[in-house]
Amino acid sequence: LNINENFLRLEKSYLFSETGKRAREYKAAHPDEKVISLGIGDVTRPLVPAVIAAMHKAVDEMADSDTFRGYPPEYGYDFLRQAIADNDYQGRGINISADEIFVSDGAKSDCGNILDIFGPSNTIAVCDPVYPVYVDTNIMAGRTGDDFIYLPCTGENGFLPDIPDEKADIIYLCFPNNPTGTAAPVSYLSKWVDYANANGSVILFDAAYEAFIRQGGIPHSIYEISGADKCAIEFRSFSKTAGFTGVRCGYTVIPKTLICHGYELSQLWARRQATKFNGVSYITQRAAEAVYSDEGRAQVKAVIDYYLGNAALIKKGLTDAGIAAYGADNSPYVWFRVPSGFDSWGYFDELLSHYQIVGTPGSGFGKSGEGYFRLTGFGSRDDVIQAVERLTK
Ligand SMILES: Cc1ncc(COP(=O)(O)O)c(C=O)c1O
């Protein structure tokens, strides 16, 4: 018997266990102090009423032999694929049809599983700092350090990395970005689409934070960029859009026009999903459909506005404290350079011990994140207000 020795090359997932450990130790030593977490990467507001009503109705259907459903279709029920196509694409003038949409249990699994349809010898471009799933899933698939091109995202390039001179076969892009909170304009994404089409590369576009986009000129989908239907796969999620982190639903879009060596990538993905995935529950898909109703839309927008409001307050608080902060405009994430004299972990300890605020050190997301720090707007408004008071005092 052999194990997959690639797993031995993974770095220990140290970031959130270490921030949690330091926060717990601080609280144990200072039981009377209120420690506020602005490190939260999960949603905290409950599911909206329209979603809850749809779930209750679906549960009742499952209790009746006339309306009970067994295995769902592997790629999603037509009602949800059509609602996604109509609302997220056709309604925005983007030509994506229901049969190019593959409903899943979320963007994390799809971002990892997509590697099944690509060969082993590809070169991978990732941003640095980065959502660690992109790197770790490639290591599990056997890729090593030499197979990666790291694209530094720093204050100097506005956290929009330069297009590399060499060829990358697979390019991971995530906008609005986790962790930097940066949104990418059309002019920037067009450069990547042109690069991918010129080199025969594929862009894996993670749009998990699409719902936070509020400014004009920021594409909600990579398919708003001309030529993207020939080079890009898009991942979306109801997690941050509608509070589904615990419900689990997302989807992947692969246009039929995305062809590699004569093969439609959507057909490979369809085959992969039909073999290794058995679909998303009926109750969950009815819940996701409800996000697109008039009430559902208004209700989830109000929740996202709440998180955006938190992020804006944090950003203003940092700015008032003399720290240049980024993100927050189209993102729940606030990213900033730590004051001079600190590295990322040093500032973590400073924030915790002097302000009783927990955040996330930027270095935990990659080498170029050193010297930066991430706070999030996912907490409660009261906590954010208190934290900002402490920062600006
Ligand atoms: C960039 C990014 N992509 C994907 C995900 C995971 O989304 P899901 O809950 O749909 O698996 C996250 C979650 O934090 C994320 O930050």
The ligand as an ORCA input file, in Angstrom:
! r2SCAN-3c Opt
* xyz 0 1
  C     -11.895     33.187     -2.423
  C     -12.824     32.171     -1.905
  N     -13.287     31.237     -2.734
  C     -14.121     30.269     -2.300
  C     -14.505     30.223     -0.972
  C     -15.360     29.080     -0.490
  O     -16.685     29.216     -0.844
  P     -17.736     28.097     -0.527
  O     -18.290     28.356      0.818
  O     -18.741     28.254     -1.630
  O     -17.080     26.749     -0.606
  C     -14.063     31.181     -0.084
  C     -14.473     31.120      1.338
  O     -13.988     31.757      2.215
  C     -13.186     32.172     -0.558
  O     -12.701     33.104      0.265
*
